[in-house]
Amino acid sequence: MSQLLVDDIVNKDDTGSPEFSKGVRVTGVGTFSSDLEVAGNLNVTGDITYDEVSGRNLSISGITTVKTFGATGISTV
């Protein structure tokens, strides 16, 4: 197995972060200490746990447990 051990990764002009035009695959745990922005679809296999959720056009299917339900506008439950 190959290893890459570095203190810093920058683009070839040393002006910012590198771009990965062919994608990146991370095996193991990925930890982000700031925001994570996804442009496009985010496909997740497994469970997702949220601290707070805010969404527009949120579709939930299956069994749902709701402690407090607040709605503004039209709701179908």
C-alpha positions as CSV (number, residue, x, y, z in Angstrom):
1,M,0.0,0.0,0.0
2,S,1.3,3.5,-0.9
3,Q,1.3,6.3,1.6
4,L,1.4,10.1,1.1
5,L,2.6,12.0,4.1
6,V,2.6,15.8,3.8
7,D,2.0,18.9,5.8
8,D,0.3,21.0,3.1
9,I,-1.2,20.5,-0.4
10,V,-1.6,23.4,-2.7
11,N,-2.2,23.8,-6.5
12,K,0.7,23.8,-8.8
13,D,0.9,27.6,-8.8
14,D,0.8,27.6,-4.9
15,T,-2.2,30.0,-5.0
16,G,-4.8,27.8,-3.4
17,S,-6.3,24.4,-3.0
18,P,-5.8,21.7,-5.6
19,E,-8.6,20.6,-7.9
20,F,-9.3,16.9,-8.5
21,S,-10.9,16.7,-12.0
22,K,-11.1,12.9,-12.0
23,G,-12.5,12.7,-8.4
24,V,-11.2,11.6,-5.0
25,R,-11.9,8.4,-3.2
26,V,-11.4,8.3,0.6
27,T,-11.5,5.0,2.4
28,G,-11.9,5.3,6.2
29,V,-13.1,8.3,8.1
30,G,-13.2,11.8,6.5
31,T,-13.2,14.7,9.0
32,F,-14.0,18.2,8.0
33,S,-13.4,21.0,10.5
34,S,-15.4,23.7,8.6
35,D,-18.2,23.8,6.0
36,L,-18.6,21.1,3.4
37,E,-20.1,22.2,0.1
38,V,-21.5,19.7,-2.4
39,A,-22.3,20.9,-5.9
40,G,-24.5,18.2,-7.3
41,N,-26.1,15.1,-5.7
42,L,-25.0,13.7,-2.4
43,N,-25.6,9.9,-2.3
44,V,-25.3,8.3,1.1
45,T,-25.4,4.6,1.9
46,G,-26.2,4.0,5.5
47,D,-27.7,6.1,8.3
48,I,-27.6,9.9,8.5
49,T,-27.8,11.7,11.9
50,Y,-28.6,15.4,12.0
51,D,-28.4,17.9,14.9
52,E,-30.8,20.3,13.1
53,V,-32.5,20.0,9.8
54,S,-33.9,22.8,7.6
55,G,-35.2,21.9,4.2
56,R,-37.4,22.9,1.3
57,N,-39.4,20.3,-0.6
58,L,-38.4,17.7,2.0
59,S,-39.7,14.2,1.2
60,I,-39.6,11.6,4.0
61,S,-40.8,8.0,3.4
62,G,-41.1,5.1,5.7
63,I,-41.6,5.2,9.5
64,T,-40.9,8.7,11.0
65,T,-40.9,9.6,14.7
66,V,-41.6,13.3,15.3
67,K,-41.3,14.9,18.7
68,T,-42.6,18.4,17.7
69,F,-44.1,19.2,14.4
70,G,-44.4,22.8,13.4
71,A,-45.6,23.8,9.9
72,T,-46.3,27.1,8.1
73,G,-48.5,26.8,5.0
74,I,-50.2,23.6,3.7
75,S,-49.2,20.3,5.3
76,T,-50.4,16.8,4.5
77,V,-49.7,14.3,7.2
